[in-house]
Amino acid sequence: MWDYNKIPVDKWNKTFEGIRSLNYVHQLFCFSVAVYCIIWSVTSWSFFGLTVERRSALLHFVLFSGTLAEINMWLGHTWIMKPGRKLPLWCISETLGKFFFNHPLCNASLTLITIIALIGCFFSSQFILVALISLLCTSVVDLWRLLYIHYWLAALFGLLMPNPQLSMALIFASLYAWAGFFKLTSAAFYKHTASFVFGPLFSFIGAVLCIKPRPAGNGHTSPLPPKMRYILSGSGVGIEMLMGLAFLVPWLLPSWHLFGVVLFNVFFHLYIVIMIGWANGIETFISWNFMCMAVSALLFTDQDFIGKWPVDIGWHHYCLLLVLHVPAVLQLFGLNEYGTLSHSWFVPGVGGVSTLLFPASCLANIPREDNGLPVEVYMDEDVLDKIARILGGYDKVAKALKLDDLQEEATGKLTQEESKMAGVRAMHVRQMLVENCICMTGAWVDGTLRLQTDTHDTCNECFGAGPLSFWKTITHVVIKAPAIRLLDHRGALFGKPKPLANLIT
């Protein structure tokens, strides 16, 4: 009988790498649209005329091709399960997730229906609703698919309703404004990511000023001193945030200012594509940036739309505002574990860092490797100590993990006097837990969802790897024993959220 999981992985990777090359068509199309809008704005030649109908058609085509390109980027890894995948599907229902995991062809069929519906959108607007529903259904089978895709769900919803241009403006306003804001206010961004993102700019300035490179942390070098790197990085992400605000109030800006925003937007995304993506062999965000470039150019050069912006807002636009901004506001207080819903791209651990503690006796249930990488398990005593402080002692941890027998064995050898000494007893229980427990982080997710060609960052959107519901899936489907999830280092701007320890049974 044919076994899906015995498909040769090398052939699988090569096939889908070839399919990914179709994204070049989308990228060239979006870049052409952006250039088209700029030339029309400068020359106003009749040959380059952008009528209302033509502009609307281009916006629709950019969004349809962008959705297809985003799915195509991860098609053979996330949307169609790779043969031999061990990571369970993070589904809204564990029963449903197990079904699709055990029947990968059903999952692939659901993805194929979504792709066909999106292709149909190019020929008839009647397919948009079908595409929206099928995309939503396919996404909730594995919630990691919602990375980026929640923007496309919002976009397809906007295209179904009146004044879709305003819907796109609201979506991109939230994207630029919050993404820039969270980078601007994140110490982790400056510490871990800024040297990589702005490294080419720092090197160029250093070459102009004839300054030799020096160590800049995290294996990077830079010719600029830390303070100057901080100022330039903050200025760069601050301008990104201002672009988002320009989407919100375009009617308040003069036409020359809007044209300047278009030009800077093109430069901004080309810098990301060329200096960060292509220069480092990272493919994951290339199509996305070309799409952002095209949509921004279409909206900011549409004087008719800009003039009607303040008076054409409808109920569906308020719905989009809630969906796009509430998670980000919650993130300000550390109350949103799913950082990507807060537009927190390239901000490590913005939703916090999760670690799972569970009995070492379950180690046999953990796969040794997935997608060619080892599934990392280890013992972190700091994690154990934090959980014990939260739960009220090592005894409580042992009881929660149902290690009572081992606890009694560890304390049974104590003398009567030692057993009465709380500190001595606690240290014996702690040592028992250290010897009989194991930890896991979200590195498993990063490894499973990585592209073979993505050498720098396996999946930057998965920093911290998931809310409590994801770890419940791992505990119930894989570990099959009680576990405790520690959520620490939450990236709140207001207040300092304490670590959380959640018992999963």
N, C-alpha and C positions, 0 to 999 in steps of 0.2 A: 504493500500500500504506500502511496506517495506521502512523504513526510516533508511538510513545509520547512521545518527547522533544519533539514539536511541540504537545503539549497546552498551551494558554495558561496561563502561570504565574499570572497575576492571578486567573483563574477557579479554578485549583487552590488557591491560598492562601485565597480566599474560601470555597470549599467546605469545606476542612478546618478553617477557623476556626469555621464553623457547627457542624461535627461536634464540635469541642472544647467547645462550649457544653453538651454532654451531661454534662460533668464536674460541672456545677452540681448535678445530681441526686445524684451521689456525695458531694459536699461537704455538701449539706444532710442527707443520710442519716447521714453520719458525725457531724456536729454534733448531730443529734437523738439518736443513740445515746449520745454523751457526756453530754448533758443528762439523758437517760433514766436513766443509771446514777447520776448525782449526785442526782437527785430521789429515786430508790429508796433510796439510801443514807441520805438525810436523813429521809424520811417512812416508809419501809417499808410504804406503802399496798399493799393487795392488788392494786389496779388496776395498780400499777407493778411487780408482782412479777416478779423475774428468776429463773425456774427454771433448773436446769442445762441443760435442753434448749433453752430460749429463749436463754440466754446463749451456748451453743455455736453455735446457728444465726446469731446476730448476728455473732459473731466470724468465722464462715465468710463471711457476706455482705459484711462490711466488707473482708475480704481479697480476695475475688473482685472486688468493685467497684473496690477500690483498684488491683488489677493492670490491670483494663480501663481505668481512668482514666489510669494512667501510660502505657500504650501509646497511648491516645487523644491524650494531650498531644503526643506526637511522631509521630503516625500518618502525617502527610503530609510529614514531613521525614526521619525516621530509619527507621521501620518499612516504609513504602511510599516508595520512592525518588522524590524530587521530579523532575519532568521537567527534563532538562538538567543533572542532577547530574554533576560532573566528578570529585569525590573518590571514589577506588576504595573498594570494600567491604573493610574490615579483617577478613578471614575466617581461620578456622583453617587453611584450605587456599587458596593463591592460585588454583589451578585452579577450585575451587568458587566462590571470590569473583568471578572473571572471568565464570563462567557466569551467576550470579545478577545481576551488573551488566549483562551483555549481554542478559539476559532478565528485565526488571523485572516482567513479569506473573507469572513463576514466584515471584519474591520476594514479590509482593503476595498471591499465592495462599497461600503459606506463612503469611504474617501473618494472612490471613483465617481459615485453619484454626485458628490459635491463638485468635483472638477467638471463634469459634464454640464451641470447646472450653471456654473460660472462661465463656461464657454458659450452656453446658450444666451447669456446676458448680452453678449456682443451683438446678437441678432434680434433679440426681442426683450423689452423691459418686463414682460410677463415672467421671465425666468428669475428676476431679482428676488422675489419672495421665496421661491423654491431654493435658490442658492443660500439665502439667509437662514432658512430653517435647517437645511442639510448641513451647512457649515456649523451652526450651533450644535446640532445633534452629534456631529463628528467630533467637535471640540470637547464636549462633556464626557466622551468616552475616555479621554485621557486629558486631564485639565492642564498638563504642561503645554498642550497645543494652544492654549489661550495666550501664550507669550506672543506679543505683536497682534495676534489674531483678534483680540478684543477691539482693536481699532477698526479692523475690517468689518466686524459685526456692526459696530456703530455706523460705519460708512454706508454699508448696504441698507441699514435701517433708514439712514438719512436720505438715500437715493429713492426710497419708496415714498417719502413724504414731500410736501410742498417746500420750495426753496432749499434744495439740496446744497447749494453753495454755502448758505449760512451754516448748515450742519457740518460741512467740511471745515469751515472757518473755526467753529467751536471746538471740533476735534483737534485741529492742529494748534489752536491757541493753548489748549490744555497741555498738549504734548510738549511744545517748546517751553512754555512758561514753567511748568512744574519740573520738567527734566533739568532745565537750567537752574532752577531754584534749589533743588535737592543736591545738585553738584556743588553749587555755590556755598551751601551751608554744611557740607559733609566733610568732616576731617578725614574720613576714610578715602574719599575721592582724591584729595590732595596727597595723601600718604601712599596710596596704592596705584592710582590710575593716571593722575595728571601727567606724570613724567613720561608715560607711554603715549598718551593722547597728544600732548603738546611737544613731545620730544623733537620732531622735525622742525617746529617753529623755534624752539630754543637753540637747536644746532645752527639754523640759518642766522639767527641774531648773533650767536657766538662767532660764526665765520665772518660776518660783516665787521664785528668789533675786534676780531683777531684774539679771541679768548680761548684758551685751551680747555677741553672737557675735564670735569672732575666728577667723582662719585656722587650720585644723586639718590641712592637708596633703591632697594628692590632690584638690584642688578643693572640699573640704568646709570648712564653718565650724562652730564649736562655742563655746558660752559658757563651757565648763569648761576649766580648765588641763590640760595633758597628763597630769600625775600622777593627777588625779582620773578622767580618762577611762580611763586604764590600769587603775585599781583597779575601776571600775564594770564595764568590759568583762571583766576577769578574773573578777569575782564572777559575772557573768551566765553565762559559759561554764563556770565552776566548778560552778554549780548544775545546769547541764545534765548535767555529768559525774556529779553526785550522784544525779540521777534514774536514771541507768543503774545505779548501785550499788543503788538501791532495788529495781530489778527482780530483782537477784541474791539479795537477802536480805530479801524482804518479810515472812517469818515472824518476823523479829527486831524488826519495827517495830510499835508499837501502832496500833490501828485509826484513831485520830484523826490519826496521822502519815500513814498511807496516804491518808486522805481529803484531807489537806493537799497531798499529792503530786498527787492527781488534779486539785484545783483549780488548783494552780500549773501543771500540765501544760497545762490548758485555756488559762490566761492566756498561757503561753509560746508556744503555737502560734498563738493568736489574734493575738498581737503580731507574729509573723512574717508571718502572712497579711495583716493589715491594714496595719501600719506599714512593712513591707518589700516585700511582694508587691503588694497592690492600690494602695498609695500611689505606687508607682513603675512600675506597669503591667507587672510581672513575673508571668507565669502559671505558670512551670515547676514551682514547688514548692508551689502552693496545695493541690492534691488530696492530695499526700503528707502535708502537715501536718494536714489534717483527718482522714486515716486514722490517723496517729499518736495524735491526740487520742482517737479512738474506741477503739482497741485498748488504750491505757493505762487508760482509764476502765473498760473491761470486765474487765481483769485485776486492777486494784487494788481493785475493789469486790467481788471474788469471794473471800469468806472460805474457802469450801470448797477452792478451788484453792491459796490461800496456805498453808493448813494441811498440804496434801499435798506441797508443793514439794520439800522435802529428800529425800523417800523415793521419789519416783516418777520418778527420772531413769533413762533407758534408753540403750542403745548409740547410738541415732540422735541423742540429745542430745549425746553426746560428739563425734559427727561434726560437728554444727553448731558446737560450741565450737571445733573445729580450723579449720573453714572461716572462721569469723567473727573469730577472734583471731590466727591465725598471720600473715596479711598485716600486721596492725597491729603485731605484735611485730617483724616484719622491718622495718617502717617506722621503728621506733625507731633502727635502725642504718643507715638509708638503703639498705636492700636490697630495697625494693619500689618498682618504677617506676610501678605502677598505683595512685595514691593513693586513688582512690575505693573500692577494696577495703578500705582502712583506715579507712573512714568519715570521710574528711577533707574533708567538705563545707565550702565557703567558706574553705578554707585554700589560698591561691595557691601553686602550684608545690610542693606538699608531696612529690610524687614526683620532683621535679627538673624542670629546664627543658631540653628537647631542641632542638638546632639541627642541621640537615642542611647539610653542605658538599658541593658537587658541581660538576663542570665547567660553565662558562657556555655551552659549546657545546650543552648539553642544554636550554637555555632555551626552545627552540621546542616542547619536549614538555610544558611547564608551561602549563595553561590560564590565560588572563588574568583570568577572573572565574569565580565560582561562587556560586550563590544570590544574585546581584545585588551581590556584593562582590568587589573585586579580590583575586586571590591574590598575596600579598606575597612578593617575592623581593628580595634586597639583598645587599650585601657587608659583613660584619662582621669587621674585621681582628682584633678581640680573640678572636673564635672561632677564626680561623686560627692565631693565636699560641698559644692554649691547646692546640689539636690538635697543633701542631708540637712543643710541649714534651712532650706525652704520647708521641708517636710517635718522638721523638728527632731532630727536625730537619725543615726545610722540604723537603729532598731526599726524605725518607721520605713526606711528604705528596704531593709531586708523583708519586712512583712509585706510591703507593697509588691515586691518581686517574688513573693511566695518562697523565700529562702529560709523559712523558719527552722527547718531541720538543721541546716548548716549553721544557722545562728546559735542554736542550742549546743551544737557540737563545739563551736568556737568558744563559747562561754562556759561549757561544762567542765573544762579543765582548770578553771580559776578556783583559787582557794576561797573560802567563805569571806575572808576579809577583802580579797580583791574584787569579788563579785559585788560587794557593797560600794566599791569605789566606782562612781559613774564614769570617770575618765578612763580608768583601766578597761572597764567593760566595753565602752564605746570604741576604744582603739582596737580591741580584739574583733569586734563586729566589723569595724572598718576594714581591717586586714582581710577578714573573710570575704567581704564584698569585693575588695581589690582582686583577690585570687579567683573569684567566681562570677565576675561580671565583665561585660565587654561593651564598647561604645561604637557608634557608627554616625557618620555625618552625611551631608548631602553630596559628597564626592561621587557616590554611586550614580546619582542622577546626572551629574556633569559628564561622567565617563560614558554613560549609556547614550546620551543625547548628542554627543559630540559628532562633528563631521570629521572624516579622515583627513581632510585638507586644512582643518582649523588647528593650526599648530600653536598659536599664542594663548588663546583662552578657549577652553572647551565649550563653555556655554555661559557667557557672562551674565545672562539674565537669571541664572539659577543660583546666584550667590545666596547662601543661607538655606537653600533647598527646602522650601515649602512650609505651608501652614500645618496645623495640628491634624487636619483631615488627611493629609498625605501620609503622615507618620502613623496614623491609625491603619491605613491601608497596608503599610509595610509590616506593622505589628501583627495584624490579623491574618494576612495572606502569606507572609514569609516567616516571621519569627515564631508565631503561634504560641506565645507565652506573654505574661504581663511585661510591660516595658514602661519606662519613664522618659518623657521628652523634656529636655531642658532648652528653653528659649532664652538666649542671652544676647547682650550687645545690640539691643534694639536701637535703631537710628532715629530717636525722637529729637525734635528741635526744642520743644517745651517740656521741661521736667526731665527726670532721669528714671525711666521705667525700670523696676526691679526685675531680676530674672524670674521666669516662671517655670514651674515643674508640673507637668501634667501626667498623671497616671493613666496608662492605656491598658485596658483589660480585654 
